[in-house]
């Protein structure tokens, strides 16, 4: 498990609009039973996006929106199925986190 890995949403009823989570937790924090993730929502289900806060990304060829303000902790055991990673989108994800936390 590593920062910027993408996982299938463990809640089947939510996958229609939120198919994935991206792990944004620092790799050096060990021993926790949770990981901090940001939901990746389908573009069609998201609505208006705020510049920088909600970048449009691609996972498995699908356009998804990083819903940065909805980040939260998910139990480690729930992140079972890794479907890819967003390391190539590191700059956009960091800019979204900076927009949320004010680190411009």
C-alpha positions as CSV (number, residue, x, y, z in Angstrom):
1,X,0.0,0.0,0.0
2,X,1.5,3.3,-1.1
3,X,0.6,7.0,-1.5
4,X,-1.3,7.6,-4.7
5,X,-2.5,4.0,-5.1
6,X,-6.1,3.8,-6.3
7,X,-8.6,1.4,-4.8
8,X,-12.0,0.3,-5.7
9,X,-14.7,1.8,-3.4
10,X,-15.5,-1.0,-0.9
11,X,-19.1,0.2,-0.7
12,X,-20.9,-1.4,-3.6
13,X,-23.9,0.9,-3.4
14,X,-21.7,4.0,-3.8
15,X,-19.6,2.7,-6.8
16,X,-22.1,4.1,-9.3
17,X,-21.0,7.7,-8.5
18,X,-17.8,7.1,-6.6
19,X,-16.0,4.1,-8.1
20,X,-12.6,4.8,-6.5
21,X,-10.5,6.2,-3.6
22,X,-6.9,7.5,-3.9
23,X,-4.6,7.0,-0.9
24,X,-2.9,10.3,0.0
25,X,-1.4,9.4,3.3
26,X,2.4,9.7,3.8
27,X,4.1,6.3,3.2
28,X,6.3,6.8,6.3
29,X,3.4,6.7,8.8
30,X,3.2,3.1,9.8
31,X,1.2,1.1,12.4
32,X,-2.2,2.8,11.8
33,X,-5.3,0.8,11.0
34,X,-6.6,3.5,8.6
35,X,-5.4,5.3,5.5
36,X,-6.4,8.8,4.5
37,X,-8.1,8.8,1.1
38,X,-9.9,11.1,-1.3
39,X,-12.9,9.9,-3.2
40,X,-12.8,9.9,-7.0
41,X,-16.2,10.7,-8.4
42,X,-17.5,10.1,-11.9
43,X,-17.4,13.4,-13.8
44,X,-21.0,13.1,-14.9
45,X,-22.2,12.7,-11.3
46,X,-20.0,15.5,-9.8
47,X,-21.4,18.8,-11.1
48,X,-19.5,22.1,-11.0
49,X,-15.8,21.9,-10.1
50,X,-13.7,24.4,-8.2
51,X,-10.5,25.2,-10.0
52,X,-7.5,23.4,-8.5
53,X,-9.6,21.8,-5.7
54,X,-11.3,19.3,-8.0
55,X,-8.9,18.3,-10.8
56,X,-10.1,15.9,-13.5
57,X,-8.0,12.8,-13.5
58,X,-8.1,9.4,-15.4
59,X,-8.4,6.0,-13.8
60,X,-8.6,3.0,-16.1
61,X,-9.5,5.3,-19.0
62,X,-12.4,6.9,-17.1
63,X,-12.6,10.6,-16.3
64,X,-13.0,11.1,-12.5
65,X,-13.0,14.1,-10.3
66,X,-10.8,14.3,-7.2
67,X,-13.3,15.4,-4.4
68,X,-10.5,16.8,-2.2
69,X,-12.8,18.4,0.4
70,X,-14.4,15.0,1.0
71,X,-11.2,13.3,2.1
72,X,-11.3,11.0,5.2
73,X,-9.9,7.9,6.8
74,X,-10.9,4.5,5.7
75,X,-10.0,1.3,7.6
76,X,-7.0,-0.4,6.0
77,X,-8.9,-3.7,5.7
78,X,-11.5,-2.1,3.4
79,X,-8.9,-1.1,0.8
80,X,-8.7,-4.5,-0.8
81,X,-8.6,-4.1,-4.5
82,X,-5.9,-1.9,-6.0
83,X,-6.9,-0.9,-9.5
84,X,-4.0,1.4,-10.4
85,X,-2.1,4.5,-9.2
86,X,-2.1,8.2,-9.8
87,X,1.6,8.9,-9.5
88,X,1.6,10.6,-12.9
89,X,-1.0,13.1,-11.4
90,X,1.0,13.9,-8.3
91,X,1.3,17.6,-9.1
92,X,-2.5,18.0,-9.6
93,X,-3.3,16.1,-6.4
94,X,-0.7,18.1,-4.4
95,X,-2.1,21.4,-5.8
96,X,-5.6,20.3,-4.7
97,X,-4.4,19.5,-1.2
98,X,-2.6,22.9,-1.1
99,X,-5.8,24.6,-2.2
100,X,-7.8,22.9,0.6
101,X,-5.2,23.6,3.3
102,X,-4.0,27.0,2.2
103,X,-0.4,26.1,1.4
104,X,0.0,28.1,-1.7
